[in-house]
Amino acid sequence: MFRSIRIDAVLIQAVIAGALSFAHLHDLAEAAGQSGWKAWAYPVSVDLLLVAAWRRLRGARRDRSAWTWFVIALVASLGANVATAGLLDLANVPAWLRILVAGWPALAFLGGTLLVHQPTEPAPAPAPAASADPAPVIDRPDAPDEGSEIAPAEPVPALPEAPASVPVVPPALVDHARKVATEHRTRTGTDIDTATLRARLGIPEDLAGAIVAQLA
């Protein structure tokens, strides 16, 4: 059982450093007039604010508020460690330090509240998944084979008003239909009919018949 326990030097170092920092914060708070359980609560407050700010920084590196509170908690922790190293007479703590220690709970509460309730950065929207089903293929009469070059369909201009029995065919549409008919004749050896031309150009049947009549 004991052979499976692995001693991590980094973990041991972290526990020792945390215990020493905790004791220094306690000693400074007690010297500043905070006795009993209150002196022990100060190290917990400082360390919790430090951890909360660090967790916030892990999710939002550019959060200035999180950096501000992280620096405040770090300065409080380092300041207590330095002050208890003989640089400060703990038997005669100055008034400004007593004020800082007494005001720390309110400052820590404000920082912790802002860190917890501050909105996080929105996660990037995932890219839409590609559809597994292939796109439907529309079966058209005499569809061109792969590799054949066909001129793109030109936009059909607005037709002038005319009697329904005699459709007016724009010259541009006739030219495009002639290209389509030529390609059809080259590929199949037969002239294009009204139904095929109507399907290829997407135009009404009477207009397709008028164009076929002009191409004949």
N, C-alpha and C positions, 0 to 999 in steps of 0.2 A: 504493500500500500504506500509506504513512505518513499519507495523507489520511483513511483510514478509522479511524485511532486517535483516540479521543476522550479528551481529558484531563479528568478529573473532579477539581474543586478539593477536594471533600470527601475523596476517596480520598487525594490528596496530603497534605492536612492530617492525616489519620489515620496515614499512614506516618511523617510527621515527628514527630507526638506520640508514637507508639509507639516510635520510635527513641530519642527523648530520654528517655522514661520507662525504657526498657530500659537505657540508659547510666547513668542515675542509680541504678537498683537494683544494677547491676554495681559501680559505684564504692562504694556503701555496704557491699555484701557484702565487697568486697576490703578496705575500711578496717576492717571488723570481724573480719578474720583469715581470710577465705575467699579463698584465692589460686587462680590457675590456672583450670582448667575449672569448678571449684566456684563461683567468682564469676559466671561466665556462666550457670550453671544456675539461679541464684536468680531472675533476671528471667523466665525461662521458666516456672518454678514458680508465681510470682505471677500472671502473665498467664493461664496455663492454668486456675488455680483461679477467676479472675475470669470467664473465658469459660464454664467449666462451671456456675458458679452462675447466670450470666445465661441460659444455655440452659435450665436447670431452671426459672427464673422465667417463661420464655416459655410453658411448658406448665402451670405451676401457680403462679398469682399469689399465692395465699394460703399458700404453703409457707414457714413461718417458718424452717425449717432452711436453705433456699436463700437467704433474705434475710440470715441470720446470716453464712453463708460469703461472700456477695457483699460485705457490709460489711467483713468481715475482710480480704479480698483488696484491696478499694478503699483501706482505711486503710493497708495495707502499701505499696501503690503510691504513694499520695499522701504518706505519711510519708517515703519514700525521696526523692521529688522535693523536698519541703520541707527535709529534713535536709541535702541536698547543695547548698542555695542559700546557703550561708555561715552558716547558723544553728548548724552543728555542726562542731567541729574534727575533720576526718577523720584527722588525724595522732594524735589522742588521743581515741579513741572510748570512751565510758563502759562500765563492765562490764555494766550492764543491757541495753545495746543489743547487746553481743556475745552475751549469753544469748538475746535474742530472735532474732537472726540464726541462731545455732546451732540453736535449737529450731524454726525455721520449717519445715524439711523434714518433720519428723514431723507438725506441725500441718497442712501442706498435703496430706500423704498421707491423713490422717484425713478432712479435708474432702472431698477428691476421691472417696474410697471411699464415704462416706455419700451424696454426691450421685449417684453412679452406681448404687448398689444400693438406693436408696430407692424404694419402689413409687410409681408414677405414679397420678394420679387416674383412676378408671374413666371411660371415655367413655360418654355417655348412649346408652341402647339406642334404635336406630332404630324409628320407628313402623311397625307392620305394614302392608305394602302392601295396598291394597284389591284384592280379587279381581276379575279382569277378567270372569269368567263371571257372568251374572246368576243370582240365586237361583232354584232350581227352583220352578215353579208347579204345585201339586197340583190336578188337574182333579177338581172335585166336581160332582155333579149339581145343576143349578139353582143355580149359584154366583151371588151377587148382583152386579149391575152396579156399576161405579164410581160413587161419589156417593151410593149408597143407604145409609141409616142403619139399622144393625142393632144391637140391644142386645147387649152382650158376654155371652158364655156365662157363666152363673152356676155356681159350683162345685156339683157334685152331692153332696149329703150321703150319708152311709153309709146303706145300705138295711137295714132290719130283716130278720132271717131269716124266710123264708117258703117255702112249697113252690115248686119251680122252675116249675110249671105256671101259677101265679098270681102274677106279679111285683107287688110293692107299689110304687106310684108316689108319690114325695113331692109334696106340694102345690106346693112351690117349683118343682119341675121341670115340673109341669103348667102353671103360670103362664107359665114361660119358653117352653114348647113352644107355648102358645096365641099368644104374641107372634110367634114364628117362623111359625106357621101363618097368622096374619093378614097378615103381611108377604108370605108366599108367595101368598096368595089375591089380595092387592092387585096384585102384580106380574104374576102369570100368569093370574089369573081362574079358577083351579081350586083345589080343596082339596089340601092336602099329603098325600102318601101315606107309607106306612111306610118305604120305602127312602130317600126324600128326607129325612124327619125323622131317621132313623137317621144319615145322612151329615152332616146339619147339626149334630146334637148330639153325635155320637160315642158313642152308647149302644148296648147290645145290641139285637138285632132284636126279641126278645120284649117288651122294655121299650118299644120304639118302637111296637109294635103295640098294647100296652095303652094308651099315651097317645093314639094315633090313635082308638082306640075311645072314649075319654072325650071327645075333642074333637068327635066326630061328633054 
